[in-house]
Amino acid sequence: MQNSFNNFSSWVQKKKILINFNKQEQVYTLFDWKGNSEKENETPVILIPGLMGGSEIFFKQMLSLCPKGYRLISVESPPFKTFDDWILAMNVFLDEYRIKKAHFVGESFGGFLILKFAEIYPERVCSLFLSNTFMKTKYFENLKSRVSFSIRPTFVLKRSMLKLIPDKELPGPIIDSIDFMVDQIESQTRDSIVSLLQLITHTKTVHPEKLKPKNITFLHALDGHIYTQEMIEETKKFFPNSKHADIDLGGDFSFLGNSQEFNLFLTVHLRKFGYDPVRDSLIENDQIKKEKRSKKKKDQNNSNTNLNENENENENENENKNENENEDEKEIKIEDEKEKENSNSNSDSNSNSDSDK
C-alpha cells in the first residue's frame, strides 16, 4: 500500500488554498486530480476525511477513478472549534476554489460534517456518498475527560484516537489499512487533532427533514469496530428512502481495506446522477466514428457524382464528335455529288459539240 501511495504522491501535487474567514487566513490542503477529463466545467467529487488522517487517505480512489475521467478533490479542512465555523468556511472555500456545486464523499465523521453542511447549503450539493457515517455524536462522548483537549499533551491526544482502532487479528487488507491510518494519525498536527476531537464530542444530531434522501447513498461495512451495528441501524432508520449498501469486508477504513467495492459503489452512485466519464467517452468515440463514416460516405458519393459527371461529359463529347463526323460526311457526300454533276454536265457538253461538227 505504501508503494501505491508513494506513486500517487509523485504524480499529484498537494495544494494549499488560502481563504479569509472571520478576519483570519485559513489554509485548506488538498489533492485535485482531473485525470484525462477535457471538460473544464465538470462537476467534481469532493472527498472529506473523518476523524483520522488528512487529504492523503483517499489516494486509492484517485488512482482508480481519475485516469477514467473523474475529477476528484480530496480536501482537508483547517482546524475549527465549532460546527458553524466548519460549515461556513467550507462554503467560502467552494467560492474561493470556484466550485458552484459538487458531489461529496464523506468518510465516518467526514460524512457527518458534510451532512450538516448540506442542511445549510443544499444548493451546493449534487449528491452525497457516505461511508461508515453515523447520525449522532453521542457515540464519541467517551473521548471526553475533565482535562480540556487544548491542554492535553499531543501524545495523549493521539493515544485517544488510536484507542478507537481494534487491536485483534484481522484479514490482511484490513491490517494494511489500519497500519496506513496509524501513520496518518502520527503525521496529523496537534491543532487538527484538537479541533476534530472538540467537534466530535459536541452533542449534535443529523436532521433528515432538511436533506434530500434520494440523493444520498450510505455504504456500511459490516465488520467495523468503531462503526457499530447500532450506528448502521440508526442510519437506516433516519434515512429509509436513501440507498443503503452493505459490504461484508472493509473494516473501519473501507476506502482502503476494500477499495474495489468502495470504488464500485461510488461509480454506481455517481452514474445515477449522470456523472459517468467512461460512458461519455464511449459515446463521444462512437459519435466520432459515426461522423467519420458519414464523411467517408459523403466523399464516396461526391466521388461517384464526379465520376458520373465525367462520364456524361465524355458521352457528350462523343455525341458531338459523332455529329461533327456526320456533318463532315454529309459535306463530303454533297461535294462528291456536286463533282459528279459537274462531270456529267461537262460530258454532255462535249457530246453536243461533237454532234454539231
C-alpha positions in Angstrom: 0.0 0.0 0.0 2.8 2.4 0.8 4.3 1.9 -2.7 1.0 2.9 -4.3 0.8 6.0 -2.0 4.3 7.0 -3.0 3.4 6.7 -6.7 0.3 8.8 -6.1 2.3 11.5 -4.2 4.8 11.7 -7.1 2.0 12.1 -9.6 -0.3 14.5 -7.9 0.9 17.7 -6.2 -0.6 18.7 -2.9 -2.1 22.2 -3.0 -2.8 24.9 -0.4 -5.8 27.2 -0.7 -6.0 30.3 1.4 -9.3 31.8 2.4 -10.3 34.8 4.6 -12.7 33.7 7.3 -13.6 35.7 10.4 -10.8 38.2 9.6 -8.2 35.4 9.6 -6.4 33.4 6.9 -7.3 29.7 6.9 -5.5 27.1 4.9 -7.2 24.2 3.1 -4.8 21.5 1.9 -6.0 19.3 -1.0 -5.2 16.9 -3.9 -7.0 17.8 -7.1 -6.7 15.4 -10.0 -8.7 16.0 -13.1 -7.5 12.8 -14.8 -8.0 12.8 -18.5 -11.2 14.7 -18.4 -11.3 17.5 -21.0 -14.4 19.2 -19.6 -13.5 22.4 -17.8 -16.8 22.8 -16.0 -17.2 19.2 -14.9 -18.9 18.9 -11.5 -16.2 17.5 -9.2 -16.3 14.9 -6.5 -15.1 16.3 -3.2 -13.8 13.8 -0.6 -13.9 14.7 3.1 -11.8 12.7 5.6 -13.0 11.7 9.0 -11.6 11.9 12.5 -8.3 10.3 11.5 -6.0 11.3 8.6 -6.0 14.1 6.1 -6.4 14.5 2.4 -3.9 11.7 1.6 -6.2 8.9 2.8 -8.3 8.8 -0.5 -5.3 8.1 -2.7 -6.8 4.7 -3.8 -10.0 6.4 -5.1 -8.0 8.9 -7.0 -5.6 6.3 -8.5 -8.6 4.2 -9.7 -11.1 6.8 -10.9 -9.2 9.9 -12.1 -7.5 8.1 -15.0 -11.0 7.2 -16.2 -12.0 10.8 -16.4 -13.4 11.6 -13.0 -12.3 14.7 -11.2 -11.7 14.0 -7.5 -10.7 16.6 -4.9 -9.6 15.3 -1.5 -9.9 18.2 0.9 -8.5 18.6 4.5 -10.1 21.5 6.4 -8.2 23.8 8.7 -8.9 23.5 12.5 -12.2 25.0 13.6 -13.7 25.0 17.1 -17.4 24.9 16.1 -19.6 23.1 13.5 -20.9 26.5 12.4 -17.4 27.7 11.6 -16.6 24.5 9.7 -19.7 24.8 7.6 -19.5 28.5 6.8 -15.8 28.2 6.0 -16.4 25.3 3.6 -18.9 27.5 1.8 -16.2 30.2 1.5 -13.7 27.6 0.3 -16.0 26.5 -2.5 -16.4 30.1 -3.6 -12.6 30.7 -3.5 -12.0 27.5 -5.5 -14.7 28.4 -8.0 -16.9 25.4 -7.4 -20.6 26.1 -7.6 -21.7 22.6 -6.5 -20.3 19.2 -6.2 -20.8 15.5 -5.3 -19.5 14.9 -1.8 -17.9 11.7 -0.4 -17.7 11.6 3.4 -15.9 9.0 5.5 -17.1 8.5 9.1 -17.0 11.9 10.8 -16.4 13.5 7.5 -19.8 12.2 6.4 -21.4 13.6 9.5 -19.8 17.0 8.8 -20.9 17.1 5.2 -24.5 16.1 6.2 -24.5 19.2 8.5 -23.2 21.3 5.6 -25.9 20.0 3.3 -28.5 21.0 5.8 -27.4 24.7 5.5 -26.3 24.8 1.8 -28.4 22.2 -0.1 -27.9 24.2 -3.3 -24.2 23.3 -3.3 -24.7 19.6 -3.1 -25.4 17.4 -6.1 -25.3 14.2 -4.1 -23.8 12.5 -1.1 -21.9 9.2 -0.8 -21.3 8.5 2.8 -19.2 5.6 4.2 -19.5 4.4 7.8 -21.3 7.6 8.8 -23.3 8.0 12.0 -26.3 10.2 12.8 -25.3 11.4 16.3 -22.0 12.4 18.0 -23.1 10.8 21.3 -21.2 7.6 20.4 -17.9 9.5 21.0 -18.7 11.0 24.4 -16.2 8.6 26.0 -13.4 10.6 24.4 -14.2 13.5 26.8 -12.4 14.0 30.1 -12.1 16.6 32.7 -8.9 17.9 31.1 -9.5 20.1 28.1 -8.2 18.8 24.7 -6.4 22.1 24.3 -4.1 21.5 27.2 -3.5 17.8 26.8 -0.1 16.7 25.6 0.0 15.7 21.9 0.9 12.1 22.5 -2.1 11.8 24.9 -4.4 13.2 22.1 -3.1 10.7 19.6 -3.4 7.8 22.0 -7.0 8.7 22.5 -7.6 8.3 18.8 -5.5 5.2 18.5 -7.6 3.5 21.2 -10.5 3.6 18.8 -8.7 1.2 16.4 -9.2 -2.5 17.1 -6.2 -4.5 18.4 -7.0 -8.0 17.2 -6.4 -10.5 14.4 -7.9 -9.2 11.2 -7.7 -10.0 7.4 -4.5 -8.8 5.6 -6.2 -5.9 3.7 -7.8 -4.6 6.9 -4.5 -4.7 8.8 -2.8 -2.8 5.9 -5.5 -0.1 6.0 -5.0 0.2 9.8 -1.2 0.5 9.5 -1.6 3.2 6.9 -4.1 5.1 9.0 -1.9 4.9 12.1 0.9 6.5 10.1 -1.6 9.3 9.1 -2.6 9.9 12.7 1.1 10.2 13.7 1.5 12.9 11.0 -1.5 14.9 11.9 -0.9 18.3 13.5 -1.8 19.0 17.1 -4.2 21.8 16.1 -6.0 19.4 13.7 -6.4 16.7 16.3 -7.7 19.1 19.0 -10.2 20.6 16.6 -11.6 17.3 15.4 -11.9 15.9 19.0 -13.6 19.1 20.1 -16.1 18.8 17.3 -16.9 15.1 17.5 -17.6 15.4 21.3 -20.1 18.2 20.8 -23.6 16.9 21.0 -25.0 17.1 17.5 -27.6 15.2 15.5 -28.4 15.0 11.8 -31.8 16.4 10.7 -33.1 14.2 7.8 -36.0 16.5 7.1 -33.6 19.2 5.9 -32.0 16.8 3.4 -32.9 15.1 0.1 -32.8 11.3 1.0 -32.9 10.1 -2.6 -29.7 12.0 -3.3 -27.8 10.0 -0.7 -26.1 6.6 -0.7 -24.8 5.1 2.5 -22.1 2.4 2.4 -21.9 0.3 5.6 -19.0 -2.0 6.4 -20.5 -4.9 8.5 -17.1 -5.8 10.0 -16.3 -2.4 11.5 -15.2 -1.9 15.1 -15.6 1.9 15.5 -18.6 1.8 13.3 -21.1 -0.4 15.1 -24.3 -2.3 14.1 -26.2 0.2 16.3 -25.0 3.1 14.2 -25.9 1.2 11.0 -29.5 0.5 12.1 -29.9 4.1 13.3 -28.7 5.4 9.9 -31.2 3.2 8.1 -33.9 4.4 10.4 -33.1 8.1 9.8 -32.9 7.6 6.0 -35.3 4.8 5.0 -35.7 6.2 1.5 -31.9 6.5 0.8 -29.8 3.9 -0.9 -28.1 1.6 1.6 -25.3 -0.7 0.5 -23.7 -3.3 2.9 -20.2 -4.8 2.4 -19.0 -7.8 4.5 -15.3 -6.9 4.4 -13.9 -3.3 4.7 -13.4 -2.6 8.3 -13.4 0.9 9.7 -11.5 2.3 6.7 -13.3 0.5 3.8 -12.0 3.1 1.3 -8.6 1.4 1.9 -9.5 -2.0 3.3 -11.8 -2.8 0.4 -11.2 -0.1 -2.1 -12.5 -2.1 -5.1 -16.0 -2.4 -3.7 -15.9 1.1 -2.3 -15.0 2.5 -5.7 -17.6 0.3 -7.5 -20.4 1.5 -5.3 -19.2 5.1 -5.7 -19.2 4.9 -9.5 -22.7 3.3 -9.5 -23.9 6.2 -7.2 -22.4 8.9 -9.5 -23.8 7.2 -12.6 -27.3 7.6 -11.1 -26.7 11.4 -11.2 -25.4 11.4 -14.8 -21.7 11.5 -13.9 -20.1 8.7 -15.9 -17.0 9.8 -17.9 -16.3 6.3 -19.1 -19.8 6.1 -20.8 -19.5 9.7 -22.0 -16.1 8.8 -23.6 -17.6 5.7 -25.3 -20.5 7.8 -26.6 -18.1 10.5 -27.8 -15.9 8.0 -29.6 -18.9 6.4 -31.2 -20.1 9.8 -32.3 -16.7 10.5 -33.8 -16.8 7.1 -35.6 -20.2 7.9 -37.0 -19.1 11.3 -38.2 -16.1 9.7 -39.9 -18.3 7.1 -41.6 -20.7 9.8 -42.6 -17.9 11.9 -44.1 -16.4 8.8 -45.9 -19.8 8.0 -47.4 -20.3 11.7 -48.4 -16.8 11.7 -50.0 -17.7 8.5 -51.9 -21.0 10.0 -53.1 -19.1 13.1 -54.2 -16.6 10.9 -56.0 -19.4 8.9 -57.7 -21.1 12.1 -58.7 -17.9 13.5 -60.2 -17.3 10.2 -62.0 -20.9 10.3 -63.4 -20.3 13.9 -64.5 -17.1 12.9 -66.2 -18.8 10.0 -68.0 -21.6 12.3 -69.1 -19.1 14.8 -70.4 -17.3 12.1 -72.3 -20.7 10.9 -73.7 -21.5 14.5 -74.8 -18.1 14.8 -76.3 -18.6 11.5 -78.2 -22.0 12.7 -79.4 -20.6 16.0 -80.5 -17.8 14.1 -82.2 -20.2 11.8 -84.0 -22.3 14.8 -85.0 -19.3 16.5 -86.4 -18.2 13.4 -88.2 -21.7 13.0 -89.7 -21.7 16.6 -90.8 -18.3 16.1 -92.4 -19.6 13.0 -94.1 -22.6 14.9 -95.4 -20.4 17.7 -96.7 -18.1 15.2 -98.4 -21.1 13.5 -99.9 -22.5 16.8 -101.1 -19.1 17.7 -102.6 -19.0 14.3 -104.4 -22.4 14.7 -105.8 -21.5 18.2 -107.0 -18.4 17.0 -108.7 -20.4 14.1 -110.2 -23.0 16.6 -111.5 -20.2 18.8 -112.9 -18.6 15.8 -114.5 -21.9 14.8 -116.1 -22.5 18.3 -117.3 -19.2 18.5 -118.9 -19.7 15.2 -120.6 -23.0 16.3 -122.1 -21.4 19.5 -123.3 -18.7 17.6 -125.1 -21.2 15.3 -126.6 -23.2 18.1 -128.1 -20.1 19.7 -129.5 -19.2 16.6 -131.4 -22.7 16.3 -132.8 -22.6 19.8 -134.2 -19.5 19.1 -136.1 
